Structures are given as structure tokens and as C-alpha cells.
Amino acid sequence: MDFTLSNEQRVWQMTARKFAEEEIRPISLERDAIADARETFDWEIIKKGSRLGFRTMAVPKEWGGHGTDFVTQALVMAELAKADSAISKTFSQCWKWSHLIAVACSEEQKRRFLRPFLEDDTFLLGKGISEPSAGSDNRLPPEDPKAGLKLKAERHGDHWILNGEKCFIANASVGKLFFIDARTDPNAPLRQGTTMFLVPRDTPGMRIGKVFNKSGWRFYQNGEMIFENARVPHANVVGAVNGSDMKTHAAGDRTGGDLFGDLELAANALGVCDDACALALTLARMKTQGGRALFEQQLIQLKLNKMHLLTEALRSFVMRVAWEHDHKVRSANAGLCMNFSTDVIQEVTELNLDLHVGAGVLDRRAEKLVRDAIIWSHLAGDSVQRMKATRRLA
Amino acid sequence: MYSLHLSPEQLQIRDTVRDFVAREIKPLALEAARLEASARPLLLQAIAKASHIGLRTLALSEDLGGASADNLTCCIVTEELAVGDADVAAVLGQTSTLARALFESLMTAEQRARFLPAFLADHGYHVAFAEHEEGRDATLGINYHRPQASGPRFSTAAVRTGDEWIINGRKDRVVGASIAALFVVRASMGGDRAATLLVSRNTPGLTVTADEASRRWRHGACGTLIFENCRVPAENRLAADAARFADQGRRIPQEEALALGIGRAAFEAALDYAQLRVQGGRPLIEHQAIGAKLAEIAARLEVARAAIWLAAWASDHPDAFADRSLPDLPLTTIADVFAREAIYGVAKDAAECFGAMGVMRDIPLQKYVQDARICLRSGMGSSEAKLRIAEALARYRRPASAAVLAAE
């Protein structure tokens, strides 16, 4: 086994580390503290990161992107997340769907959408699945055609007319292009009756509703998208009508599920854990009681031990999954790693906060990490996500 | 004999408070603006109404004008109030039990005559305890199972000049600071001796400020007291000093009951939602994964309540330690170490039942998580609590000079 990084991987990692420390970390807490969920976003950091390639790094080279491998992507996500988990996620959200464009879109669609995406530092991507009455039903769809998403698409000549509502949609308030899942056959079960559409921001009949007020991940924009007779050209259908789950088919990986997304959350968690470990270790060395560093106390050492062993175990798992993705190894590991990252990020950030509180220190960053980590329960580690990963084993 | 039958009076008080919380507190506490941690001024009207139904003077003896509620009853009431609002529960709980300690055992007859009439006459009259100081934690930590170096207990100093005490210093994390009429202030008198002084709110030299940091450490809309040559009459010193504050390991588990109320509010919300929300073709609770999660939440709440009630009952019956009915252990610390962590887990799991909405600040679940996290902070912390229990297990006794600190 060789854990050595290539020079190219190392360069990406170091560039990300420098950008994260010098540009992201200084604005992380101030963005987190903004009370209005709509105002937490900062275009400057996106533009700066985009110029360094962090927005487009997953686009294949033949289309003018950087064509980085999964190992590099995991390294960069972790480095960016070390400074701010939500800002890292805003960049990697673009990789997630640029993977999809590259794999699933037609040449013509790539020309129309990939090119402007590459040219514009403020071009962000999003994907709309969740609806007010359909969350878990989209993740683990029951046979009943009535279950799952309801956004309706009806064909009228060369156009589709979309009606309905999406919620919690990532980058909703800032994105320029969205992949929207809509029901095109109301009588079929979800997987057989849903079509994916490319929906540009300026689509007539589509508007953005509220931005959700999350406990953590404040920078990351999750919003409502409202469709009232929204007109989308037929040319914007991704793949085949009634074939929205083709992203996984096309990626050639039925076992990894959402090939990139599972790795994404796990790698992001790793960065947060690294930050928490560093904060905790600094505290234990610098803070004293009775003239002696907290580090000297057994209970402090045991907590630091738990934080580090979990973080290093997660690092091993994340890098293995990234390597497996690069080598097209099929397994349930991506899902399991994502589930595991939930347990790890929450325990590690809680332990860090606990160490600070125990030392009488009210640390806003330690609190932020715990709030950021809470979203993993829903995205990566709720019972549905765990069962979904398990079913890949069966 | 230990019995879990509540008396008719206890049942009636519980029902009354539960009804009061549903009508008078919940509608206010769950207003959208209050779901943000930074936007939670004390619910003064609800606190005043609670006083009118006797909750401010609940623990005070009937002879003195209260309801003579025992510690178990006080814990039951605190839990009920905290289901509605943690700050309201903290303020009323403090005033009720601190007033009992003050007026029944710590004050002289002369002091009682000076302060009691005003306390009884004014529904807005609250008392508050000021002990904590920034950077001076009374933690065992490095001193576990070792004698501690003695020194000034508090950086807040009280110096006797003529027939006055002159106080200088700063106290933070004072529960109910914004509304208390009388503060019970702990200060150093030089050496390792400490004094407890009664300081009226309007005393010149005392400034009360609401500060954000204090509120993040404790429930009760906490604030900071700043003393600058604050002069109080010599007769404001409490003579019976140590009595009230000795043996924190067996004190009334009121803060733990407060945490329990927060956990119950989260549980009740999750249980309702799990029965309403349909995914996978059936209500959430009919799915094994969610059913088992709710069961675990219920189990943690019940075990926490059992530990809290045992500690409360024990604090009402100290003779039960002497006659060997109860183990010679700090039962309140034991309830504390279990309850605070269990209830934080309860709040997080309850939020998880709500899916993506569970992470939003627009519904109360994240408020409950935050409130439960504050409960983790407001106590001594689980490591510290375990060290104290361990010292008790080993029957460790500190040399006399250091014993005062350890007793607290």
C-alpha cells in the first residue's frame, strides 16, 4: 500500500490549505454570526476561490476543467472545511453537479451549460429533490406512486411546464443552474416516473422563496424554489424522460449510490474534525490550572485521544473511498463512510466543546463546529441514510 | 418509607403548573423571535403571573407566607416550568428555594424583619445568588484527590470599615440579575475566609448589566454584577454562612429538573410529529428506526427523572443517609452526571426525528438542543462531577483549610 500523494495532489492540497487559512478562516465566524440567513453569503470568497480552481476542479480536462481525481477532491474539501465547512460545501456542491453534467448530459447540453459555468466565477450549481412532503420518501422510495416528490412536469410541444415547490435546495438563492427532479408519470413509482431537468435561474415561472434558517452551516444557502407554470425546453431533459436516477447508472456505479456525494460529506467532516483536534490540542497546551497545563490531566488526555483516534480513522476511510472511486472499485464503502463521518464529526466537535467548557472558555468557533456538525444527522447519518447504505450490502 | 405516590397536593400543584405552562408560557415562549438564542428577554409577565399562583414563594414555609413545598415538589414544578421556558423555570426556582434558605435558616430575626415584608408584598421581588467569577472556577481538575493550595476564595473582596462592608469586584452568570431586588453575594474577607452579604439592587456602587456571555453559560437570563466601592451595612452579612452552601453533592437537584423539562418538551414535540408525519407509507413512529429512537428517548427521560426524584427525596430526608436507607454517596451529583448528558442526547435525537426541519431555527427543536447544551455548561461538567463522585467513593477528606472549597 502506498499512501504517498502525487506532486499534483500535493500542490492542490497546499493551495487549498493556504487559501483556507488566509482567506476563509478570517471570515468564517463573522459569516456564521449573521442573523439573516439570506445575508450570510459572500461573493468575494467565491470569486477568489474560483480563480484558484476550487469551483471547477472536478470538470474533466477535455471540457476545460482541471480533471482532478477523487483523492485530490477529498484532500481539497477537507482543507477548505478545516477553515469553514459551509464554504467548502458551497464549492464542492459545484463539483457534485459538474460530475453529473460531464457524465450524464449530451454534448449539446455540455456546450450550453458547461462552457458558461467554466467562464463565470459566480456560476454556482444546485440540485432540487426535496419537497415539503417528500424527504425520506425520495431517499428510500416506497412502491406507492403517491409517495415521493410531487413537482409536476407536463409536456407541451417543445416545452415542459413545471408546477410545484422544492425546499431546502442547496445554493437556491445564489445558483445559476439547477438540476430539478420532476414527476413526469404520476402513476409510476418514483424511480420510474421522474425526469431530471436543467433549469437555469432565469427560467420564466420559477422563483426563489425563503432561505432556510439553519442552526449551523450558515454560509450555505438552502432555499425554496417555487414553480408556477415554469417553462423548460425539452432540450433541457437530462438523459431520458422518466429516467432521473440515471446519474447513478451513467456513473457506472450502482453500489456507490451517489458516487461523489457520500464521499463529499465524509471528506468535509474530516476537515472539521482536523480543526476541532487542533483547537483542542492548543487549548490543552496553553490553558493552565494551578500553573500546570491542562494537557497533564488524565481526563483531558483521554478526550484528546478519542478525538484524534476517531479523526485518523475517518481520514483512513475517506482516503480509501476516494482511492476506490478513482479505481472504480464497487462497494458500499462510500455510504458507510458517510454514515461513519456523522458519528465522528459529532463526537469530535462535542468533545472539543466539552474541553473548552470544562476550562471555562466560551469559544465561538468550538460552538460553531458543533452547530455545523448537526446537519450531518440529517444529510449523512439519519436512519434512512444508514439503511440505504446497508441495502447496498444485501 | 420511600414511596412514589405523590400526595394529592403534589398532584394538584403539578397539574396546575402544567396547565399554567400550556396557557401562559408556551404561547409566548414559542414565538418565532424567541427561537433565536440572542432574542430571549425574560418573560416578565409570565413570571409575575406565576408569582400570583404562588410559585415564587413555593418553598417558603407556610408560617412565613409560602406554600411549604418540599424539594421533590420544587423539582416537579421546575420540570413543568422548563417544559415551557427554561429561563422562567430558572428564575422562579432560584427565588423560591433561595428565599426559603435565606428567610428560614440563614438570616437572623432582625434581617428577616427587614427583608421579608417587602419580599412577600411585591410579586416582582426576586432574590439572586452571586458566586461565580470569570476565570475563577472552583474546579477540582488538577487537584483531584490532592489537597488544594488555599488562598482568597473570590477576587470580589469585602472589607469592613466601621459599620459597613465595602465591596469591590465582579460577579457573572447571576441568574435573574435583570430583575432581582436582592443579591446574595459571596466575597473574600482576606485569607481563605469568605463572607456572604445581602446587597439590595439599588445600592450605590452596584451596577447590573445583562451580558451575552453569561446567558450562554446558564439559564435564567443571566447578568453580571459590578461592585465599585459598594457599601452595605454591617448587619447585611449572613451569619450562618456555610450551612446553605455545604455539601453540594446532596443539594436539591433543581437544575437537573430544569434540564429534564427541556428534554420532555423536545420529546413531546417529536412524539406528536412522529404520529402525524407520513413517510414510507406510514406514520414515522410505525417505522422501527423511529419507534426505537423514541423509545430510547423515553427511557432516558424516565431514568433521569428517577435519579432526580431520588436525589430530591434524599435532600428532603437527610436522615435516610444516617440510618443507612440510602448509600453514602453524593446522589445529586450522580443524578447530575447522568441527567445533563442524557437530556442533551434526548434533545438531539428528538430534533433528528424532524429530518431537515430539525436543523432549522424556525421550529423549537434547535432551541431545545441549544437549551440542553446550556445545561451541560451550567453545571460543573461531567468530568468534574465524576471526579467529585470518585473522591466520595474513596472517602477522600481534604485537610481543613481546603475542605471548604471541596464541600461546595
Interface residues (C-beta under 8 A of the other chain):
Chain A: A35 S130 A134 G135 S136 D137 L140 P142 D144 A147 C167 F168 F212 N213 K214 S215 G216 N222 Q289 G290 R292 L294 E296 Q297 L299 D354 V357 G358 G360 L362 V370 I374 I375 S377 H378 D382 S383 V384 M387
Chain B: E36 S38 E134 G135 D137 T139 G141 I142 N143 A149 A213 R216 W217 Q279 G280 G281 H287 A289 I290 K293 K348 A351 E352 G355 A356 G358 V359 M360 R361 D362 Q366 V369 Q370 R373 L376 R377 G381 S382 S383 E384 K386 L387
